[in-house]
Amino acid sequence: MIYRIAVVAMLALAIQPASAQDKKAAKPSAAAPVEQKDAATLEFEKFRTQMEQEGNPAELFEVKGEEFWKTKRGPKKVSLAESCDLGLGVGVVKGAYVQMPRYFSDAGKVMDAERRIVWCMVEKQGFKFDDLARNPFASGEYTPEQTSLVTYVAGQSKDMKIAVPLKDPHVRDVYEIGKEVVAYRAGPYDFSCNTCHGTDGKRIRMQNLPNLSTPQGALTAVLGWPGYRMTGGVMLTHQWRMGDCFRQQRFPQPKYASDTVTALLTYMTANANGQMYKGLGIKR
């Protein structure tokens, strides 16, 4: 009951209330079937693998993010490298991305990587949150600084195992809230995350829809973020992906770096614990 109360409260803060609420969660299947990929999907995956290995455009944003991380910036003229703790010690980025979301005692919250970086930019460097949240995602030739920073941090966890610290009770509580959020049905079509991502074998147009409740499905949802999207030629983060899922459900957009988005990322990322994060990706 405490989780249901918490998730309703979080959604009220993150999005406007919607009608037709139903919290029945879809049961995960006992065994995931082998995914049958069509020729177009296989060809794109072949192309994407080649690009990621030989010339991923995301690497350009990674280089820019490293510059932002190490440069003294903001009203306080401090670098993140000398002030920001991503959970493994001040300035440590190696392996940090695959161990988030995690609880940060200085903020009193569980945070995903982007949320934590934004917190550091505000608290340590003196940037204003409202300025960072005004245009938080890439569009056209514009790329937010925090997107490049997340890209740099994520790139330092390539080929490492995902290890969200679920033994921490703070993280476990947020995970349970995330589990409730994915089952939360509302909006004009009475959709939830589980409508598309709660069972095996679903797809929309040419896109396979992973089952977030299974380790392999969750891994599929986590891999490739942050990712360079060829449609539009922009660099996007997992925070952006969550917001776009709300749009596709016909929900109002969640607030940037909100508790709700962190709960969703905690649920799906922790479900992929123990599996390998392959680094920056390329999206269609």
ChimeraX commands (.cxc) that place a marker at each C-alpha (Angstrom):
marker #1 position 0.00,0.00,0.00 radius 0.5
marker #1 position 2.82,2.42,0.84 radius 0.5
marker #1 position 4.25,2.03,-2.67 radius 0.5
marker #1 position 0.89,2.72,-4.32 radius 0.5
marker #1 position 0.48,5.89,-2.26 radius 0.5
marker #1 position 3.99,6.97,-3.17 radius 0.5
marker #1 position 3.62,6.37,-6.88 radius 0.5
marker #1 position 0.34,8.29,-7.10 radius 0.5
marker #1 position 1.97,11.19,-5.27 radius 0.5
marker #1 position 4.97,11.12,-7.60 radius 0.5
marker #1 position 2.86,11.05,-10.72 radius 0.5
marker #1 position 0.82,13.97,-9.42 radius 0.5
marker #1 position 4.04,15.97,-9.14 radius 0.5
marker #1 position 5.53,14.83,-12.44 radius 0.5
marker #1 position 2.47,14.92,-14.71 radius 0.5
marker #1 position -1.07,16.18,-14.69 radius 0.5
marker #1 position -3.73,13.75,-13.37 radius 0.5
marker #1 position -5.39,11.59,-16.00 radius 0.5
marker #1 position -8.56,9.52,-16.03 radius 0.5
marker #1 position -9.19,5.78,-16.32 radius 0.5
marker #1 position -6.54,4.71,-13.83 radius 0.5
marker #1 position -5.93,0.99,-13.44 radius 0.5
marker #1 position -2.93,-0.46,-11.72 radius 0.5
marker #1 position -3.18,-4.08,-12.76 radius 0.5
marker #1 position 0.33,-5.16,-13.71 radius 0.5
marker #1 position 0.89,-7.60,-16.52 radius 0.5
marker #1 position 2.48,-10.84,-15.33 radius 0.5
marker #1 position 5.89,-11.51,-16.87 radius 0.5
marker #1 position 6.03,-14.67,-18.92 radius 0.5
marker #1 position 7.76,-17.70,-17.43 radius 0.5
marker #1 position 10.21,-17.99,-20.30 radius 0.5
marker #1 position 10.93,-15.45,-23.01 radius 0.5
marker #1 position 10.65,-16.83,-26.53 radius 0.5
marker #1 position 13.51,-16.51,-28.93 radius 0.5
marker #1 position 13.06,-13.22,-30.75 radius 0.5
marker #1 position 12.36,-13.63,-34.45 radius 0.5
marker #1 position 14.00,-10.74,-36.29 radius 0.5
marker #1 position 13.00,-9.80,-39.81 radius 0.5
marker #1 position 15.47,-8.98,-42.57 radius 0.5
marker #1 position 15.17,-5.21,-42.10 radius 0.5
marker #1 position 15.89,-5.45,-38.37 radius 0.5
marker #1 position 18.88,-7.73,-38.93 radius 0.5
marker #1 position 20.29,-5.43,-41.61 radius 0.5
marker #1 position 19.97,-2.35,-39.39 radius 0.5
marker #1 position 21.59,-4.15,-36.46 radius 0.5
marker #1 position 24.49,-5.14,-38.71 radius 0.5
marker #1 position 24.88,-1.53,-39.84 radius 0.5
marker #1 position 24.61,-0.21,-36.28 radius 0.5
marker #1 position 27.23,-2.64,-34.97 radius 0.5
marker #1 position 29.64,-1.61,-37.70 radius 0.5
marker #1 position 29.06,2.09,-37.01 radius 0.5
marker #1 position 29.45,1.69,-33.25 radius 0.5
marker #1 position 32.75,-0.12,-33.72 radius 0.5
marker #1 position 34.26,1.97,-36.49 radius 0.5
marker #1 position 32.88,5.50,-36.27 radius 0.5
marker #1 position 30.08,6.19,-33.83 radius 0.5
marker #1 position 29.13,9.91,-34.02 radius 0.5
marker #1 position 28.37,9.69,-30.28 radius 0.5
marker #1 position 32.10,9.77,-29.64 radius 0.5
marker #1 position 32.19,13.43,-30.71 radius 0.5
marker #1 position 29.78,14.29,-27.93 radius 0.5
marker #1 position 31.78,12.14,-25.52 radius 0.5
marker #1 position 34.88,14.21,-26.23 radius 0.5
marker #1 position 32.91,17.43,-25.68 radius 0.5
marker #1 position 31.51,16.04,-22.45 radius 0.5
marker #1 position 35.00,15.26,-21.16 radius 0.5
marker #1 position 35.96,18.87,-21.79 radius 0.5
marker #1 position 32.90,20.08,-19.86 radius 0.5
marker #1 position 33.68,17.66,-17.01 radius 0.5
marker #1 position 37.27,18.83,-16.56 radius 0.5
marker #1 position 36.85,22.58,-17.16 radius 0.5
marker #1 position 36.18,25.08,-14.36 radius 0.5
marker #1 position 32.76,26.44,-15.27 radius 0.5
marker #1 position 29.63,28.12,-13.94 radius 0.5
marker #1 position 29.26,31.04,-11.52 radius 0.5
marker #1 position 31.41,29.20,-8.95 radius 0.5
marker #1 position 34.23,28.49,-11.46 radius 0.5
marker #1 position 34.56,24.88,-10.36 radius 0.5
marker #1 position 35.02,21.75,-12.46 radius 0.5
marker #1 position 32.87,18.68,-12.01 radius 0.5
marker #1 position 36.07,16.62,-11.96 radius 0.5
marker #1 position 37.02,18.29,-8.67 radius 0.5
marker #1 position 33.57,18.56,-7.11 radius 0.5
marker #1 position 31.04,15.99,-8.39 radius 0.5
marker #1 position 30.67,12.57,-6.77 radius 0.5
marker #1 position 28.83,10.07,-9.00 radius 0.5
marker #1 position 28.85,7.48,-6.25 radius 0.5
marker #1 position 32.40,6.19,-6.45 radius 0.5
marker #1 position 34.23,9.24,-5.12 radius 0.5
marker #1 position 34.67,12.83,-6.25 radius 0.5
marker #1 position 35.67,12.99,-9.89 radius 0.5
marker #1 position 35.55,9.21,-10.47 radius 0.5
marker #1 position 33.72,8.35,-13.68 radius 0.5
marker #1 position 35.07,4.88,-14.47 radius 0.5
marker #1 position 32.26,2.43,-13.86 radius 0.5
marker #1 position 29.91,5.02,-12.35 radius 0.5
marker #1 position 27.22,4.90,-15.05 radius 0.5
marker #1 position 26.49,1.17,-14.70 radius 0.5
marker #1 position 26.05,1.59,-10.93 radius 0.5
marker #1 position 23.27,4.17,-11.21 radius 0.5
marker #1 position 20.57,4.95,-10.30 radius 0.5
marker #1 position 21.81,4.96,-6.72 radius 0.5
marker #1 position 21.16,6.81,-3.46 radius 0.5
marker #1 position 23.11,10.00,-2.71 radius 0.5
marker #1 position 23.04,11.10,0.89 radius 0.5
marker #1 position 24.07,14.69,0.10 radius 0.5
marker #1 position 20.94,15.10,-2.02 radius 0.5
marker #1 position 18.75,12.75,0.01 radius 0.5
marker #1 position 17.52,11.10,-3.19 radius 0.5
marker #1 position 18.03,8.19,-5.53 radius 0.5
marker #1 position 19.35,9.64,-8.79 radius 0.5
marker #1 position 20.07,8.40,-12.28 radius 0.5
marker #1 position 23.21,9.62,-14.06 radius 0.5
marker #1 position 21.69,12.63,-15.81 radius 0.5
marker #1 position 19.81,13.77,-12.73 radius 0.5
marker #1 position 22.97,13.54,-10.65 radius 0.5
marker #1 position 25.05,15.46,-13.18 radius 0.5
marker #1 position 22.43,18.21,-13.31 radius 0.5
marker #1 position 22.39,18.29,-9.49 radius 0.5
marker #1 position 26.17,18.74,-9.49 radius 0.5
marker #1 position 25.98,21.48,-12.10 radius 0.5
marker #1 position 23.51,23.35,-9.88 radius 0.5
marker #1 position 24.95,22.66,-6.42 radius 0.5
marker #1 position 28.67,22.59,-7.21 radius 0.5
marker #1 position 29.03,24.91,-10.20 radius 0.5
marker #1 position 26.20,27.34,-9.53 radius 0.5
marker #1 position 24.12,26.89,-12.69 radius 0.5
marker #1 position 20.38,27.49,-12.31 radius 0.5
marker #1 position 18.18,24.42,-12.64 radius 0.5
marker #1 position 15.46,26.34,-14.50 radius 0.5
marker #1 position 17.99,27.29,-17.17 radius 0.5
marker #1 position 19.12,23.69,-17.59 radius 0.5
marker #1 position 15.53,22.42,-17.68 radius 0.5
marker #1 position 14.28,24.99,-20.20 radius 0.5
marker #1 position 15.67,23.05,-23.19 radius 0.5
marker #1 position 17.01,19.83,-21.67 radius 0.5
marker #1 position 17.23,17.71,-24.84 radius 0.5
marker #1 position 18.94,18.02,-28.22 radius 0.5
marker #1 position 17.15,19.55,-31.18 radius 0.5
marker #1 position 18.54,20.50,-34.57 radius 0.5
marker #1 position 22.10,21.69,-34.05 radius 0.5
marker #1 position 21.57,22.36,-30.34 radius 0.5
marker #1 position 22.92,19.87,-27.78 radius 0.5
marker #1 position 22.57,20.64,-24.05 radius 0.5
marker #1 position 25.79,20.54,-22.09 radius 0.5
marker #1 position 24.37,17.91,-19.73 radius 0.5
marker #1 position 23.75,15.58,-22.69 radius 0.5
marker #1 position 27.42,15.68,-23.60 radius 0.5
marker #1 position 28.35,15.18,-19.95 radius 0.5
marker #1 position 26.11,12.11,-19.62 radius 0.5
marker #1 position 27.60,10.77,-22.86 radius 0.5
marker #1 position 31.13,11.14,-21.48 radius 0.5
marker #1 position 30.26,9.48,-18.17 radius 0.5
marker #1 position 28.42,6.61,-19.87 radius 0.5
marker #1 position 31.32,6.02,-22.22 radius 0.5
marker #1 position 33.54,5.32,-19.20 radius 0.5
marker #1 position 31.43,2.26,-18.31 radius 0.5
marker #1 position 31.67,0.49,-21.65 radius 0.5
marker #1 position 31.95,-3.30,-21.38 radius 0.5
marker #1 position 31.14,-3.27,-17.66 radius 0.5
marker #1 position 28.35,-5.15,-15.93 radius 0.5
marker #1 position 25.23,-3.29,-14.85 radius 0.5
marker #1 position 25.14,-3.20,-11.05 radius 0.5
marker #1 position 22.35,-1.02,-9.65 radius 0.5
marker #1 position 22.72,-1.36,-5.83 radius 0.5
marker #1 position 19.33,-2.92,-5.05 radius 0.5
marker #1 position 20.50,-3.99,-1.58 radius 0.5
marker #1 position 20.31,-0.33,-0.57 radius 0.5
marker #1 position 16.80,0.09,0.91 radius 0.5
marker #1 position 16.46,3.58,-0.63 radius 0.5
marker #1 position 17.11,2.16,-4.09 radius 0.5
marker #1 position 14.83,-0.82,-3.46 radius 0.5
marker #1 position 11.96,1.48,-2.48 radius 0.5
marker #1 position 12.38,3.52,-5.68 radius 0.5
marker #1 position 12.60,0.30,-7.71 radius 0.5
marker #1 position 9.23,-0.80,-6.30 radius 0.5
marker #1 position 7.75,2.58,-7.14 radius 0.5
marker #1 position 9.10,2.24,-10.68 radius 0.5
marker #1 position 7.42,-1.16,-10.90 radius 0.5
marker #1 position 4.13,0.52,-9.99 radius 0.5
marker #1 position 4.70,3.32,-12.51 radius 0.5
marker #1 position 5.14,0.94,-15.46 radius 0.5
marker #1 position 1.74,-0.58,-14.59 radius 0.5
marker #1 position -0.02,2.78,-14.15 radius 0.5
marker #1 position -2.74,3.11,-16.80 radius 0.5
marker #1 position -4.20,6.47,-17.74 radius 0.5
marker #1 position -4.62,8.94,-20.58 radius 0.5
marker #1 position -7.02,8.97,-23.54 radius 0.5
marker #1 position -6.09,5.42,-24.59 radius 0.5
marker #1 position -5.78,3.97,-21.07 radius 0.5
marker #1 position -2.15,3.04,-21.77 radius 0.5
marker #1 position 0.63,2.11,-19.38 radius 0.5
marker #1 position 4.29,1.30,-20.01 radius 0.5
marker #1 position 3.29,-2.35,-19.74 radius 0.5
marker #1 position 0.80,-1.96,-22.58 radius 0.5
marker #1 position 3.80,-2.10,-24.91 radius 0.5
marker #1 position 6.54,-3.43,-22.65 radius 0.5
marker #1 position 4.86,-5.87,-20.26 radius 0.5
marker #1 position 4.83,-9.06,-22.31 radius 0.5
marker #1 position 7.03,-10.81,-24.86 radius 0.5
marker #1 position 6.75,-10.73,-28.63 radius 0.5
marker #1 position 5.22,-7.28,-29.22 radius 0.5
marker #1 position 6.27,-4.81,-31.89 radius 0.5
marker #1 position 5.11,-1.57,-33.46 radius 0.5
marker #1 position 5.85,-1.04,-37.15 radius 0.5
marker #1 position 9.50,-2.15,-37.53 radius 0.5
marker #1 position 10.34,-1.75,-33.86 radius 0.5
marker #1 position 10.48,-4.73,-31.49 radius 0.5
marker #1 position 9.18,-3.89,-28.01 radius 0.5
marker #1 position 11.22,-5.43,-25.18 radius 0.5
marker #1 position 9.57,-6.83,-22.06 radius 0.5
marker #1 position 10.96,-4.67,-19.26 radius 0.5
marker #1 position 10.23,-7.24,-16.57 radius 0.5
marker #1 position 12.76,-9.73,-17.97 radius 0.5
marker #1 position 16.56,-9.41,-17.77 radius 0.5
marker #1 position 17.02,-9.61,-21.55 radius 0.5
marker #1 position 14.15,-7.24,-22.27 radius 0.5
marker #1 position 15.39,-4.73,-19.72 radius 0.5
marker #1 position 18.90,-4.97,-21.16 radius 0.5
marker #1 position 17.54,-4.24,-24.64 radius 0.5
marker #1 position 15.84,-1.12,-23.26 radius 0.5
marker #1 position 19.01,0.05,-21.50 radius 0.5
marker #1 position 21.59,-0.67,-24.20 radius 0.5
marker #1 position 22.46,2.09,-26.61 radius 0.5
marker #1 position 21.65,4.99,-24.29 radius 0.5
marker #1 position 22.90,7.60,-24.51 radius 0.5
marker #1 position 22.55,7.19,-28.24 radius 0.5
marker #1 position 23.09,9.07,-31.48 radius 0.5
marker #1 position 19.82,9.17,-33.38 radius 0.5
marker #1 position 20.26,9.13,-37.13 radius 0.5
marker #1 position 16.79,10.60,-37.57 radius 0.5
marker #1 position 17.64,14.23,-36.93 radius 0.5
marker #1 position 21.33,13.61,-36.26 radius 0.5
marker #1 position 21.09,14.35,-32.54 radius 0.5
marker #1 position 22.52,12.90,-29.33 radius 0.5
marker #1 position 19.87,11.80,-26.83 radius 0.5
marker #1 position 19.84,10.37,-23.32 radius 0.5
marker #1 position 17.72,7.83,-21.45 radius 0.5
marker #1 position 15.93,10.73,-19.74 radius 0.5
marker #1 position 14.77,11.85,-23.19 radius 0.5
marker #1 position 13.60,8.32,-24.05 radius 0.5
marker #1 position 11.40,8.19,-20.94 radius 0.5
marker #1 position 9.82,11.53,-21.77 radius 0.5
marker #1 position 9.14,10.44,-25.32 radius 0.5
marker #1 position 7.43,7.28,-24.05 radius 0.5
marker #1 position 5.07,9.50,-22.04 radius 0.5
marker #1 position 4.32,11.43,-25.23 radius 0.5
marker #1 position 3.58,8.24,-27.13 radius 0.5
marker #1 position 1.18,7.18,-24.38 radius 0.5
marker #1 position -0.51,10.59,-24.84 radius 0.5
marker #1 position 0.50,11.56,-21.31 radius 0.5
marker #1 position 1.72,15.07,-20.47 radius 0.5
marker #1 position 5.52,15.23,-20.47 radius 0.5
marker #1 position 7.12,14.49,-17.09 radius 0.5
marker #1 position 9.14,17.23,-15.47 radius 0.5
marker #1 position 12.82,17.12,-16.30 radius 0.5
marker #1 position 14.94,15.07,-13.87 radius 0.5
marker #1 position 11.85,14.11,-11.86 radius 0.5
marker #1 position 11.38,11.39,-9.24 radius 0.5
marker #1 position 9.07,9.55,-11.64 radius 0.5
marker #1 position 11.64,9.27,-14.42 radius 0.5
marker #1 position 14.31,8.15,-11.94 radius 0.5
marker #1 position 11.93,5.44,-10.65 radius 0.5
marker #1 position 11.35,4.16,-14.19 radius 0.5
marker #1 position 15.08,4.08,-14.91 radius 0.5
marker #1 position 15.75,2.33,-11.60 radius 0.5
marker #1 position 13.21,-0.38,-12.38 radius 0.5
marker #1 position 14.36,-1.17,-15.89 radius 0.5
marker #1 position 18.10,-0.79,-15.27 radius 0.5
marker #1 position 18.08,-2.94,-12.13 radius 0.5
marker #1 position 16.19,-5.62,-14.04 radius 0.5
marker #1 position 19.25,-5.80,-16.30 radius 0.5
marker #1 position 21.68,-6.23,-13.39 radius 0.5
marker #1 position 24.58,-8.54,-14.09 radius 0.5
marker #1 position 24.51,-8.03,-17.84 radius 0.5
marker #1 position 27.04,-6.16,-19.96 radius 0.5
marker #1 position 26.64,-2.50,-20.88 radius 0.5
marker #1 position 28.14,-2.09,-24.35 radius 0.5
marker #1 position 28.54,1.68,-24.35 radius 0.5
marker #1 position 27.21,4.50,-26.49 radius 0.5
marker #1 position 24.72,3.49,-29.15 radius 0.5
marker #1 position 23.22,4.43,-32.48 radius 0.5
marker #1 position 19.45,4.69,-32.86 radius 0.5
marker #1 position 17.26,4.88,-35.93 radius 0.5
marker link #1:1,2 radius 0.2
marker link #1:2,3 radius 0.2
marker link #1:3,4 radius 0.2
marker link #1:4,5 radius 0.2
marker link #1:5,6 radius 0.2
marker link #1:6,7 radius 0.2
marker link #1:7,8 radius 0.2
marker link #1:8,9 radius 0.2
marker link #1:9,10 radius 0.2
marker link #1:10,11 radius 0.2
marker link #1:11,12 radius 0.2
marker link #1:12,13 radius 0.2
marker link #1:13,14 radius 0.2
marker link #1:14,15 radius 0.2
marker link #1:15,16 radius 0.2
marker link #1:16,17 radius 0.2
marker link #1:17,18 radius 0.2
marker link #1:18,19 radius 0.2
marker link #1:19,20 radius 0.2
marker link #1:20,21 radius 0.2
marker link #1:21,22 radius 0.2
marker link #1:22,23 radius 0.2
marker link #1:23,24 radius 0.2
marker link #1:24,25 radius 0.2
marker link #1:25,26 radius 0.2
marker link #1:26,27 radius 0.2
marker link #1:27,28 radius 0.2
marker link #1:28,29 radius 0.2
marker link #1:29,30 radius 0.2
marker link #1:30,31 radius 0.2
marker link #1:31,32 radius 0.2
marker link #1:32,33 radius 0.2
marker link #1:33,34 radius 0.2
marker link #1:34,35 radius 0.2
marker link #1:35,36 radius 0.2
marker link #1:36,37 radius 0.2
marker link #1:37,38 radius 0.2
marker link #1:38,39 radius 0.2
marker link #1:39,40 radius 0.2
marker link #1:40,41 radius 0.2
marker link #1:41,42 radius 0.2
marker link #1:42,43 radius 0.2
marker link #1:43,44 radius 0.2
marker link #1:44,45 radius 0.2
marker link #1:45,46 radius 0.2
marker link #1:46,47 radius 0.2
marker link #1:47,48 radius 0.2
marker link #1:48,49 radius 0.2
marker link #1:49,50 radius 0.2
marker link #1:50,51 radius 0.2
marker link #1:51,52 radius 0.2
marker link #1:52,53 radius 0.2
marker link #1:53,54 radius 0.2
marker link #1:54,55 radius 0.2
marker link #1:55,56 radius 0.2
marker link #1:56,57 radius 0.2
marker link #1:57,58 radius 0.2
marker link #1:58,59 radius 0.2
marker link #1:59,60 radius 0.2
marker link #1:60,61 radius 0.2
marker link #1:61,62 radius 0.2
marker link #1:62,63 radius 0.2
marker link #1:63,64 radius 0.2
marker link #1:64,65 radius 0.2
marker link #1:65,66 radius 0.2
marker link #1:66,67 radius 0.2
marker link #1:67,68 radius 0.2
marker link #1:68,69 radius 0.2
marker link #1:69,70 radius 0.2
marker link #1:70,71 radius 0.2
marker link #1:71,72 radius 0.2
marker link #1:72,73 radius 0.2
marker link #1:73,74 radius 0.2
marker link #1:74,75 radius 0.2
marker link #1:75,76 radius 0.2
marker link #1:76,77 radius 0.2
marker link #1:77,78 radius 0.2
marker link #1:78,79 radius 0.2
marker link #1:79,80 radius 0.2
marker link #1:80,81 radius 0.2
marker link #1:81,82 radius 0.2
marker link #1:82,83 radius 0.2
marker link #1:83,84 radius 0.2
marker link #1:84,85 radius 0.2
marker link #1:85,86 radius 0.2
marker link #1:86,87 radius 0.2
marker link #1:87,88 radius 0.2
marker link #1:88,89 radius 0.2
marker link #1:89,90 radius 0.2
marker link #1:90,91 radius 0.2
marker link #1:91,92 radius 0.2
marker link #1:92,93 radius 0.2
marker link #1:93,94 radius 0.2
marker link #1:94,95 radius 0.2
marker link #1:95,96 radius 0.2
marker link #1:96,97 radius 0.2
marker link #1:97,98 radius 0.2
marker link #1:98,99 radius 0.2
marker link #1:99,100 radius 0.2
marker link #1:100,101 radius 0.2
marker link #1:101,102 radius 0.2
marker link #1:102,103 radius 0.2
marker link #1:103,104 radius 0.2
marker link #1:104,105 radius 0.2
marker link #1:105,106 radius 0.2
marker link #1:106,107 radius 0.2
marker link #1:107,108 radius 0.2
marker link #1:108,109 radius 0.2
marker link #1:109,110 radius 0.2
marker link #1:110,111 radius 0.2
marker link #1:111,112 radius 0.2
marker link #1:112,113 radius 0.2
marker link #1:113,114 radius 0.2
marker link #1:114,115 radius 0.2
marker link #1:115,116 radius 0.2
marker link #1:116,117 radius 0.2
marker link #1:117,118 radius 0.2
marker link #1:118,119 radius 0.2
marker link #1:119,120 radius 0.2
marker link #1:120,121 radius 0.2
marker link #1:121,122 radius 0.2
marker link #1:122,123 radius 0.2
marker link #1:123,124 radius 0.2
marker link #1:124,125 radius 0.2
marker link #1:125,126 radius 0.2
marker link #1:126,127 radius 0.2
marker link #1:127,128 radius 0.2
marker link #1:128,129 radius 0.2
marker link #1:129,130 radius 0.2
marker link #1:130,131 radius 0.2
marker link #1:131,132 radius 0.2
marker link #1:132,133 radius 0.2
marker link #1:133,134 radius 0.2
marker link #1:134,135 radius 0.2
marker link #1:135,136 radius 0.2
marker link #1:136,137 radius 0.2
marker link #1:137,138 radius 0.2
marker link #1:138,139 radius 0.2
marker link #1:139,140 radius 0.2
marker link #1:140,141 radius 0.2
marker link #1:141,142 radius 0.2
marker link #1:142,143 radius 0.2
marker link #1:143,144 radius 0.2
marker link #1:144,145 radius 0.2
marker link #1:145,146 radius 0.2
marker link #1:146,147 radius 0.2
marker link #1:147,148 radius 0.2
marker link #1:148,149 radius 0.2
marker link #1:149,150 radius 0.2
marker link #1:150,151 radius 0.2
marker link #1:151,152 radius 0.2
marker link #1:152,153 radius 0.2
marker link #1:153,154 radius 0.2
marker link #1:154,155 radius 0.2
marker link #1:155,156 radius 0.2
marker link #1:156,157 radius 0.2
marker link #1:157,158 radius 0.2
marker link #1:158,159 radius 0.2
marker link #1:159,160 radius 0.2
marker link #1:160,161 radius 0.2
marker link #1:161,162 radius 0.2
marker link #1:162,163 radius 0.2
marker link #1:163,164 radius 0.2
marker link #1:164,165 radius 0.2
marker link #1:165,166 radius 0.2
marker link #1:166,167 radius 0.2
marker link #1:167,168 radius 0.2
marker link #1:168,169 radius 0.2
marker link #1:169,170 radius 0.2
marker link #1:170,171 radius 0.2
marker link #1:171,172 radius 0.2
marker link #1:172,173 radius 0.2
marker link #1:173,174 radius 0.2
marker link #1:174,175 radius 0.2
marker link #1:175,176 radius 0.2
marker link #1:176,177 radius 0.2
marker link #1:177,178 radius 0.2
marker link #1:178,179 radius 0.2
marker link #1:179,180 radius 0.2
marker link #1:180,181 radius 0.2
marker link #1:181,182 radius 0.2
marker link #1:182,183 radius 0.2
marker link #1:183,184 radius 0.2
marker link #1:184,185 radius 0.2
marker link #1:185,186 radius 0.2
marker link #1:186,187 radius 0.2
marker link #1:187,188 radius 0.2
marker link #1:188,189 radius 0.2
marker link #1:189,190 radius 0.2
marker link #1:190,191 radius 0.2
marker link #1:191,192 radius 0.2
marker link #1:192,193 radius 0.2
marker link #1:193,194 radius 0.2
marker link #1:194,195 radius 0.2
marker link #1:195,196 radius 0.2
marker link #1:196,197 radius 0.2
marker link #1:197,198 radius 0.2
marker link #1:198,199 radius 0.2
marker link #1:199,200 radius 0.2
marker link #1:200,201 radius 0.2
marker link #1:201,202 radius 0.2
marker link #1:202,203 radius 0.2
marker link #1:203,204 radius 0.2
marker link #1:204,205 radius 0.2
marker link #1:205,206 radius 0.2
marker link #1:206,207 radius 0.2
marker link #1:207,208 radius 0.2
marker link #1:208,209 radius 0.2
marker link #1:209,210 radius 0.2
marker link #1:210,211 radius 0.2
marker link #1:211,212 radius 0.2
marker link #1:212,213 radius 0.2
marker link #1:213,214 radius 0.2
marker link #1:214,215 radius 0.2
marker link #1:215,216 radius 0.2
marker link #1:216,217 radius 0.2
marker link #1:217,218 radius 0.2
marker link #1:218,219 radius 0.2
marker link #1:219,220 radius 0.2
marker link #1:220,221 radius 0.2
marker link #1:221,222 radius 0.2
marker link #1:222,223 radius 0.2
marker link #1:223,224 radius 0.2
marker link #1:224,225 radius 0.2
marker link #1:225,226 radius 0.2
marker link #1:226,227 radius 0.2
marker link #1:227,228 radius 0.2
marker link #1:228,229 radius 0.2
marker link #1:229,230 radius 0.2
marker link #1:230,231 radius 0.2
marker link #1:231,232 radius 0.2
marker link #1:232,233 radius 0.2
marker link #1:233,234 radius 0.2
marker link #1:234,235 radius 0.2
marker link #1:235,236 radius 0.2
marker link #1:236,237 radius 0.2
marker link #1:237,238 radius 0.2
marker link #1:238,239 radius 0.2
marker link #1:239,240 radius 0.2
marker link #1:240,241 radius 0.2
marker link #1:241,242 radius 0.2
marker link #1:242,243 radius 0.2
marker link #1:243,244 radius 0.2
marker link #1:244,245 radius 0.2
marker link #1:245,246 radius 0.2
marker link #1:246,247 radius 0.2
marker link #1:247,248 radius 0.2
marker link #1:248,249 radius 0.2
marker link #1:249,250 radius 0.2
marker link #1:250,251 radius 0.2
marker link #1:251,252 radius 0.2
marker link #1:252,253 radius 0.2
marker link #1:253,254 radius 0.2
marker link #1:254,255 radius 0.2
marker link #1:255,256 radius 0.2
marker link #1:256,257 radius 0.2
marker link #1:257,258 radius 0.2
marker link #1:258,259 radius 0.2
marker link #1:259,260 radius 0.2
marker link #1:260,261 radius 0.2
marker link #1:261,262 radius 0.2
marker link #1:262,263 radius 0.2
marker link #1:263,264 radius 0.2
marker link #1:264,265 radius 0.2
marker link #1:265,266 radius 0.2
marker link #1:266,267 radius 0.2
marker link #1:267,268 radius 0.2
marker link #1:268,269 radius 0.2
marker link #1:269,270 radius 0.2
marker link #1:270,271 radius 0.2
marker link #1:271,272 radius 0.2
marker link #1:272,273 radius 0.2
marker link #1:273,274 radius 0.2
marker link #1:274,275 radius 0.2
marker link #1:275,276 radius 0.2
marker link #1:276,277 radius 0.2
marker link #1:277,278 radius 0.2
marker link #1:278,279 radius 0.2
marker link #1:279,280 radius 0.2
marker link #1:280,281 radius 0.2
marker link #1:281,282 radius 0.2
marker link #1:282,283 radius 0.2
marker link #1:283,284 radius 0.2
view
